[in-house]
């Protein structure tokens, strides 16, 4: 018989080894999309292995308890939020750089399930942590080598995210060092552990991200507390003294100012303030009672941000896909009920964990549950705390649910045996349905990944080489694979640029006046059609409507007068993002062109109020005031 559980444990090792390495992006795709695809494929493979083991043994045993109920509740209300979402297609898979889509929520919960039912030995969990540490150490080495060899900010752009990953890895190393062992550690393991510790520590000292230090301090303190409790706080023992010293050092580093020659550009990690995020969530709740209970829908935070961002954020051209902390993102997107279930799961975890810290040890030879709990709890509780201090990213989310799953394995006493051939084949139909759901989701992810590659090639072809035809071809290939609204927007803009080149008698384009006019009209018509398609695919996204307005503006200049259509498109964009200054600039341009001077002044003034940095606009308003007189 094939040992499928052993195969599953190897799959876990491979996944957690490569998960941090996937922070290094493929040049033509974002690291977030790469990680999402990797995690979803991991879950699909694990599901197939679990079903194969189920089929081979004709039965399986599932552990269940409080965590099962609470995570099921979280998944149920996330599903309701998805079904009631502002944008069904956006909520299912989302854009490449968004973390909290419905499909990814299913992936997170599935990782918790497999953590509870496939990690059945403490040694398997230890190996998973070691594998993650090894992958993170390689990433840290690549980071350090990059620093000493023309550091590339575009390659290691999310510096704060890197800091969190290295902190999580260092916490794993620290916990592994002070876990209870039945046998002495091998010399090779000790050397590798010390090497990882030093490399990760040096990297974190260079980055010096405060939240990362707090994360390590909290994990180290909980590890110290358990070892101290076991020895009745005998500080003369190395097992207690060393973790205490390390805890004090990590806490001290939280207060130490940044030192060293490296001043990282943190613009990649710009985030809205906590107060602004709370205001956005409050206004989203006031929009409808539905939003309070089930939110606007997974992956729709960007819509709520555009709609309710304050005037202080009007000067920013950035569109934020989530709040400054994970909890606010989830509350705004999924609503209160789903988040209550998730937080309750963590609170149960915390209550049981602190009870374990205070409990008496069973003696020199620790039980398997004690050994697992002493390692899982410090890491898991630190990840729980992170939800209140840091935004959502793939690795902490995956690790959090994995830890919850492993903890439920150690604390769930209830088991249910399920047989393969159940009455009327109910089990088989359910498994087939889950497989099809995961399979289809992965197919869409793969298509999105390939499409993103072509789209980025399109952007590079135009920006670096000004190869408009090559950029258009790559953009069309992106749409063929995955018709996201963003790709339609990009392609429509490329078409309008090409139409403009032809219209302006580009010397490289040898055409008669009649052919030039005909081609201009056809290409501009294609741009308009693409822009309209984008609004249908993502009707709640103000960017799609703003782009349509721009296309109509350019079309008015190139061929037919589309001024009224442009105003109508901008009006929708304004409703979806009332504090976006670009839309008011667009209104001002059109009214100024139509000689409606007062309307132009009013809209330019609104744009200036939202973005006082537009100094030239202030001069334009003064000139228009003089012209009006």
N, C-alpha and C positions, 0 to 999 in steps of 0.2 A: 504493500500500500504506500501511496505517496504521502509524505509528511507535509501537507499543505501549510500547517501552522509554522513550520520551520521556514518554508519558502516565504511566508508572509513576514516573518521576523527579518529576513534578509532584505525584503522590499522596503521595510521600515528603515533599515540601516542606510540603504542607498538613497532613499528619499531625504532623510534628515542630513545626510552628508552633502548632497547637492543643493539643498534648499538655500543655505546662505550664499553659496557660490552663484546661484541664479540672481543675486543682487548685481552681478556684473552683467550689464545688458548686452544683448545682441545689438550691434550698432543701429540696425533699422527697426528695432522695436523697444518698447519700454521694459524695464526690469519688472515692473508690476505685472504686465501682461504675461511675461515669461513665467513668473512665479505662479500666477493663477492657472495657466495651462498645465504647468508641472504638477500642481496640487490636485487639479481635477483628474488628470491622467492617473495619478497615484491612487486616488480613491476608486476609480474605475477598475484598476488592476487588482486592488485589494478586494473589491466586491466580487470579482470573478474568482479569486482564490478562495474567498470565504464560501461562496456558493459551491465551488468544486469540492471543498472539504465537507460541506453539508451533504452534497449528492453522494460522495464516496461512502460516508458513514450512515447515510439515510436518516440522519438526525443531527441536531445541533442544540447546544445549551446556551441560552442568552441570560446574562446577568441583568437584573433590574432592581431599581430602588428609587430613592428620592431623586437622584440625578437623572434617571431615565424619565421620570414624570416631568421634571422641570425643563429639561432640554427638549422633550417632546412638545411641551407647551410653547417654548420659544420658537420651535420650528412651525408649529401649527399657526400661531399668530403672525409669524413672518410670511407664511403662505397666504393668509387672509390679506395681509398688507400688500402682497404682490398682486393678488387678484383684484384688489380695489385701487391699484396704483394709478397715478396720473398718466403714466406711460408704461404700458404692458411690456413692450419690446425692450425699452430701456431698463426696466426693473429686472428682467430675466437674466440678461448677460451683462449689460451696461457697456460703457466705453472701456477701452483697454486699461486706463489708469484709475479705474474706480474699484474699490475693494468690496463694497457691501451689496453686491447684486444678489438676487434670490438664489441663483445657482451656486454662488460661493457660500452662502449661508448653509445650503444643503451639504456642501463639501465640508464645511467646518464641523457640522453636527455628525456627519459620517465619520470624520476622523476621531471624534470622541467615542463613537460606537465601536470602531475597530480597535481603538486604544483599550477599551474595556474588555473586548472579546477575543483579541488576537495577541495582545501582550500578556501572556499568561504566566511568565516567570520573571522574577525580579532581575535576573541577569539580562534578559532581553531589553528591559528598560534601561539598565546601566549601559548596555551596548549602544542603544539609540542615542543616549546623551553623549557618549564618547564619539560617536559618528558625527553628531552635530558640532561638537567642539572641534573635531578634526577639520571639517569643512570650513568652519568659521576661522580657524587658525590659518588655513590656506588663503582665505579672503583677506585676513589681516596682513599676511606676508605680502600679498599682491598690493595692498594699500600702502604698506611701508616702502616697497620697492618703487611704487609710483611717486612717492614723496621725494625720493632721492634721484629720480630720473624724469625731470620735467613733469611735475604733477599735473594730471588732466582733470580739471574740475568737471568736465562733461561726463567723464567716465565714472568718477566717484562723487556724483553730484549730491545724492541724499546723505550728507554727512551725518545729520542727526540720526537717520535711520541706521546707518552703519554703527553709530555709537550704541544704539539700543541692541543691535545684534551681538556686538562684541561684549556688551554688558551681560546679556543673557548667557552667552557662552562662558564668560568668566564665572558667573554664578553657578553654572553647571560644573565647571572644574572645581570650584570651591566646595560644592556639595559632595562631589565624588571623592575628593581628598579625605573628607571627614565622615564618610559613610562607614557603617559597621561592616567589617570583612570577616568571613570565616577563615580565609587564608591570607597570608601576607601578599602584598602586591608584587608582581613581577618587576624586575629591574627596568625592562623596556617600557612598561606602563608608567612607572615613576618618572623616567626621563621624558617621555612624551607629555605627561601631565605637566611637569615643571616647564617644559618648553612652551606649551600652549599658554600656560599661566603668564609667563614672562612676555611673550609676544602680544597677547591680548591686553595685558596691563600697559605695556609701552604704547600700544595703539590708542588706548583710551586716554592715557596721559596727554598724548598729542592732540586728540580731538577735544578732550576736556568738556564733554557735554554733561551738564549738571544732572539732568534726569537719569542719565546712565549711571552716574555715581550713586544717586539715591537708590536706584534699582539694586545695585550690587550691595550697598550697605544694608538694605532691608533683608535681602536674601541671606547675607552673612550673619546678620543679627539673629535671625530665626534658627540658623544652623548652630550658632553658638548657644542659644537658649536651650536647644534640645540636648546638646552634649553636656551643658552645665547641669541641667535637671537630672540627667542620668547619673552624674557623679556627686550630687548634693552640693553643687557649686564649690567644688574644691579647685580653686584657681591655681594651685601649684602643679596640677596635672597638665601636660602639654595639650591634651585633647580639649581642654577648656581654655587654657591661657592663649594658645595660638589663634583660635577663632575670635577671641575677645580683642586681641591686638589688631587683627585684620579688620574687624568691624570698626574699631576706632579710627584706623587709618583710612578706610573707605569713607567714613563720615567726615573726616577732616578734609579729604580731597573734594568733597562736595562744596566746601567753603573756600578752597584755594583758588585764587584768580588765575585766569588763563596765562600760561607761560609758553615760551617757545616761538620760533620764527614763523609758524604757519598760521595764517589768518584766513580761515575758510570762508568762502562766499556762501552765505546761508540763504540766498534768494530762492534757491530751488525748493526750500522748505518753508516758504512764507506761509503764514497761517493767520486767520482772522483772530481777533481777541476773544477772550472768554465771554466778556460782556456782550459783544456783538453777536456771538453764537447763541447765547441765551435769549437775546432779543429776537433773533430770527426764529428760534424754536417757539417762543411764545406767540409770535405773530402767525406762525404756521398753524399752531393749535387754535388760534382765534378764527382762522379761515373756515374751519368746519369742525363739528364734533367728531367726525370720522377721523380727522388727523390726530386728535388726542389719543384715540384708542388704537388705531392701526397705522398712523402716520401717512405721509404722502406716497410711500412705496419705497422698496429697496432701491438704492442707487439714484434717488431723486433729490438728494440734498442740494445739488447744484441748482435745481429749479427753485427751491425755497430760498436759497442764497440770493439768486438773481431778483426774485420777487420782493424780498424783505430786507435786503442789505440797507444799511443806513447811509445817510449822505456822506458820512466820513469815509465810507468805502467806495463812494461813487467815482473817486479819482483813480481807482485801481482797475486796470483792464483785465485782471485775473478773474477767473471763474473758479470758485472753491468747490470741490466735490465732497468735502466733509468739514466738520467742525474741528476745533483745536484739540478736542479729546474724543476718544472713541465713544464714550457714553452719550455725549450730545449728538453725535452723528446718528447713532442707533435710535435714540429717542425721536429725533426729527424724522427719520426715514421709516422706522418700523412702528412707532407709537409707543405708548406707555406700557401696554400689557405685555408685549413680547419682551421688552427690556426688563420688566419686573421679574418675569420667569428666569431670564438669564442672570440677573443680579442675585435672585434668590438661590440659584444653583451655586454661585460663588460664595454667598453668605453661608450656606450649609457647609460648603467646602472649608470656609474659614473657621466656622464654629467647631467642626469636627477636628480640624487641624490644630487649633489652639488647645482643644481638649487633649489631643494626642501629645502636644508639647508638654503639658502639665502632668501627663500620666506617668506612672512608675514603669520603669523598664522591667521586662520579664527575666532579667538576669544577664549573664555573660553572653549567652547564645540568644541573639535576637530572632524573633519570629520573622517570617518572610514579610508579613504585613508591616511590622515595625521598620524593617530595613527599607521597604519601599516608601513608607509614609515619611520617614525622616529625610528622604531625598526629594520626594515629590512636593511636599508642602511648602518649603521655603521658596522654591522656584515658582510654584503655582500661585501662592499668595502675592508674590512680587509682581507677577503678570496681572493679577486682579487689580492691584494698586495702580499699575501702569494705565489702566483704562481711564483713571481720573486725572492723569497728567500728560498723556500723549495721544496722538491721533491713531487711527487704525492703520496698520500695515500688515502685510500677509504673514510674515514670520511670527510675530507675537500672537496673532489671531490663531494660526495653526497650532502653535505651541500651547496656547491657553486651553483650547478644546482637547488637545491630545492629553494634557495633564489632567483635565477633568475626567476624561475617560479612564485613564490609568488609576486615578484616585477612586473612581466608582468601582473599579475591579477589586481594589483592596478593601472597600467598605460595604459592598453590596452582598448581603447574605442570601438574597432571594435569587432563585434560578428557575428558568422555565425551559423545559425540553420541547423542541418542535420537531415533528417527524416530517420526512420528505413528502410522502404521499398522504396529505391531509384530505379530509372529506371534500369531494368536488374539486380537488386540485387548487384550493384557495391559495395555499402557500406558493405553489408554482406560478400562478398568475401574478401574485404580488411581486415575486422576485423578478419575473420577466418585465413587469412594468417598471420596477426600479432600474433594472439594467438598461432598458430602452431610454429612460429619462437621462441616466448618466451618459450613455453612449451618444445620444443626440446632443446633449450639452457639450460634450467633448468635441464632437464634429464641428459645432458652431465655434467653439474656442479655437480649433485648428484653423478654420476658415478665417476667423478674425485675425489670428496671428499672421497668416500668409498675407492677408489683405493689408495689414499694418506695415508689413515689410515693403510691399509695393508702394504704399502711400508715402512712406518715408523716402523711398527711392525717388518718387515724384517730386517731393519737396527739395531733395538734394539736387536733382537734375536742374531744377529751375533756379534755385538760389545760388548754386556754385557755378553752374555751367550755362545758365540762361538758355537751356535746351528746352524750349517750350513744347515741341512735338514729342520729345522723349518723356517729358513730365506728364503730358496728357495721356500718352500710352500707358505709363505706369499707373496713373490715376484710374484709368478705365479698367485695368487689370485688378486693382484694389476693389472696385465696385463689383466686378464679376465674381470675386470670391466672397465678399461680405459687404452688403449695401448699407453701410452706416451713413448717417446723415452728415457726419464730418467729411467723409470722402466725397459726397456729392457737393458739399460746399466748396471744398478745395478744387474739385474738377471744374465747377462752374466758374470759379475765379480765373482758372487757367484759360478756359475758353474765352472769357471776356477780354483777357490780356491779348490773346491771339487775334481776336476780332479787332481790337484797338490797333495792334501792329499793322494789320492789313489796311485798315481805314486810314491810318496816318502815313500811307505810302512808304512803308518800310522798304528801303532800296534792295534788300535781299529777296523781296517777294516781287517777282516780275509778272504783273497782271495788267490787263486792260482795265479801264475805269468801270466798264460794265461788269466784268468778272470780279473786280475788287468789291463792288457794291453788293453783288450777289453773295459772295463768300462771307462778307461782313455780316450780312443779314442772317445767313444760315447759321453761322457760328454763334452769333449773339442769341439766336433763337434756341440753340442747344444749351447755352449757358442759362437762359431763363428756365428752360424745362428742367434742367438739373437742380436749379435752386428751388423750384416749386416742389420737386420730389423730396428734397431735404426737409421742407416744412411739413410734408405729409408723414415722413418717417419719424420726425421728432418735433411734433407740433408745440410742445411745452418749452422748447429751447429757444430763448430769445435770439441766439446767434443765427439760427436758421432764417428767421424773419428779417433780421438786420442784413444778412447777406443777400436775401431776395430784394430788399430795398436798394442795396448797392448795385445789384445787377440791373434793376429797372432804371436807376440813375444813369448808369453807363449806356444802357440801351437807348435811353432818350438822347444821349449825346451822339451815339453812333447811327441810329436809324430812326425808329418811331418815337413819338413823345409818350413816355410811360410815367409821367409825373404823378398822376393820380394813383397809379398802381404802386409807385414807390412810397407815396405818403401813406397808403393803406397798409403796406407791409411794415413800415416804420411804426405805425400806430399800434400794431399787434406787438412789435418788439418792445415798445414803451410800456404796454400793459404787463408784459412778462418780466420786464426789468426797468421799473420806473425811475431808478436812480443811476442809470447808465448814461454817462455824459456823451458818448459817441452818437447815441440816437438823437439827442437834442442838437448836436452839431449837424447831423444829416438834415434834420428839419430846417435848421438855419440856412444851410446851403441851398436847399430847394426854394425856400421863400425868398432868399436874396436873389436867386436867379429869376424868379417870377416877379421881382420888383415889389414884393409885399414886405416892405422894409420893417414895419413895426413887429410883425410876426417873426421876422428873421432876428431882430434885436432881442425879442423876448426869449427865443429858443437859445440864442448864443449866450444870453445872460444866465439861463438855467444851466447850460453846460459849464460856464465859468464858475458858477456857485458850487457845482459838484466837483470841479477840478480847477482850483485857483491857480494851478501851475501853468495853465494855458495863457501865457503872457501875450502872445500875438493876438489872441482872441479879444482881449481887453481893448487893444488898439483898433481892431476891426469894428467893435461895437461903437467906439468913439467916432470913427469915420462914418459909420452908418447914421449915427445921431446927427452929425453935421450935414450929411447928404439929405436927411429927412427935412431939416430946416430950410 
